[in-house]
C-alpha cells in the first residue's frame, strides 16, 4: 500500500507542478508583455483557458494584468500542497497553507527567471540572434530582468555580464529571503517580528 501511495504522490506532484508551471508562465507572459502570437504562448493560452475563463468573470484585471491567472496559480499550488500533505498522512493546516503556497509560487517564479536566463546565456553562445519561437520567448522573459543591470553595468566590448549580477540577486532571494519567509510563515508569532 505504501508503494501505491508514493506512486500517487509522484504522479500528482509531477502533473500538478507541470500545470502550475504553465499557469505561472501565463502570468509571466502577461507581465513581460510577450508576443502572444508565438506558438509556445498559444500553447500556454490554450492549456490554461478552460480554468481561467470562469475565473475571469469573478476576478478583475489590475494594472493591465489578468489577475485570474495569478489566482489560479495560487489555487493550484494550495491544492497541490494539500493533496500531497494529506497523502503523506499529515493533517492539512489550512491557516498555513496560503502563506506556504505564496512562498512556493514566489520560489517557482524565481526559478523560472533563473533557468530562462541560463537558457538565454547558452543561446547567446550557441545561436546568437536566433528567431526560434523558444529563443524569442526566453528573450522576452529575461529582458525585463536584465535591462536594469544593463543600464548600470558598462558595455565591456560585446561581452554582456549583466546575467551574472541577475543570477546573484536571484540566488540571494532564493537562499536568504525564501527561507526567512518560510520561517515566519511557519511561526505565526514570528510575523509580529516583521511589523
N, C-alpha and C positions, 0 to 999 in steps of 0.2 A: 504494500500500500504506500510505503514511503517513496518508492521509486516513481509511482504514478503521480504522487503529489509534486515531486521535484520536476517531473516532465511537464506537468500542467503549469507550474510556476515558470519554467523556462519558456514554454510556448507563449503564455500570456505576457511575460516580460518582453520577449522579443517582438511580438506583433504589436503590443501596446506601445513600446518605445519607438518602433518604426512609424506608427501612425502619429505619435506625439511629435516626432521629428518633422514630419510632413506638415502638421498643423502649425508648429512654431516657425517653420520655413515660410509658410504662407504669411504670417505676421511680419517676419523679417523682410520679405519681398515688398510688402507694402511700406514698411518703414524706410527702406532704401530707395523706393520708387523704381523698382526693377521693371524691365521690359516684359509685360505680361503676354507678348506675342511669342516669346521664347518657348520652344516646345517643352522644356522642362518646367517652366512656370505653368504652362497649360495643364501638364500632368498634375501638378500640385493643386491647382484650382479645381480640377475635376475630382481629385481624390478627397478634397475637403468640402466640396459644395453640398453634398447631401446633409451633413450635420450642421453646416454653417447657415444654410438657408433659413431654417426655423429660428435660429438664434438671432439672426439679423432683424427679425420682426420685433424682438423684445429689447435688444441691446443697441443703443445708438452709436454712431461713429463719433469719435472725439479727435480733435487736432488733425483731421484728414485721414485718420486711421480707422480701419474696421476693427473695433474693439471686440467684436464677436469671435474673431479668430484667437485672440488672446484669452478670452474667457473659455473658449472650447479647449485650448491647450491646458488651462488650469483644471478644468473638469476632467479631462483625460488623465492628467497627472494624479489628481486626487483619487480617481477610481483605480488607477494602476497601483498606487501605493496601498490603498485599502484592500484590494483583492490579494495582493502579494502578502501583506501582513496577516490577513485572515487565513490564507492558505498555509502559512508557516505556523499557524496555531496560536497566534497572539491576538489579544483584544485590540480593536481599532480605536484609537483615541481621536475622536473627531475634532477636538479642540486643537490638537497639534497638527492635524492633517493639512489644514490650509497653509500655515506658515511653512511646513516642510515642502509642500507642493510648490509654493512660490520660490523657495530656495532652490529646489531641484530644477525648476524652469529657468531661473537665472543662471544656474550652472550649465544647463544644456545650451542656453543662449551663448555663453562664453565659449563653450566647446565648439559650437558651430562656427563662430568667428575664428577661433584658433585654427581649426582644420581647414577652413576656407582660405586663410592666409597661407598655410603650408602648401595647399594646392596651388595658390596664386604664385608663390615663390618658385615652386618646381616648374610650373608652366612658363614663367618668365625666363627660365634657363633653357627648357626643352623646346618650347613652341612659343616664342615671343610674338605678340600681335596676332595670336590665333583667333579665328572667328567661329570656333566651335561653340554651340549653344551652352555647353557646360562651362567653358572658359569664360564666356561673356557673363554668365550668371555669377560665377565666382568673383569676377572683377567688380560686378555691380554690388555684391555683398561686402567686399573688402574695402572698396574705395572710400566710403564714408568714415571708416575706422582709420584708414591710413592718411587721409587728407590732412588732419590736424598735425600729424607728425611731419608730413612733407613740408608744411609751411614753416615749421620750426627748424628742421634739420636742413642744412645747406646741401645743395647738389654736389656730389662728390665725383663728378665726371662720368655720369652714366651708371653709377652703382647706387641703387636705392637701398638704404639701410633703415628706412622707416619701419619695415616689418619687424625688425629686431626690437625696437622700442615698443611697438604694439604688443609683441609677444611678452615682453617684460611686464607691461601693465596687466595683460590678461592673466599671466601666471601669478602676479601679486594678488589680483582679485580672487583667483581660484584657491590659492594657498593660504591667504590671510583673511579675506573678507568672508568667503563662504563658510569656513569652519566657525568663525565667530557668530555669524548669523544663525548657523545650526545650533550652536551652544545656547544662544539667547532664545531661540525658538523652543528648545528642549526645557529650559529653565524659565518658567513664567515670571518668577521673581527677578530673573536676570534682565528682563525687559525694562524694569524700573531703572536699572543702572544706565540704560541708553538715554533716558529722558533727562 
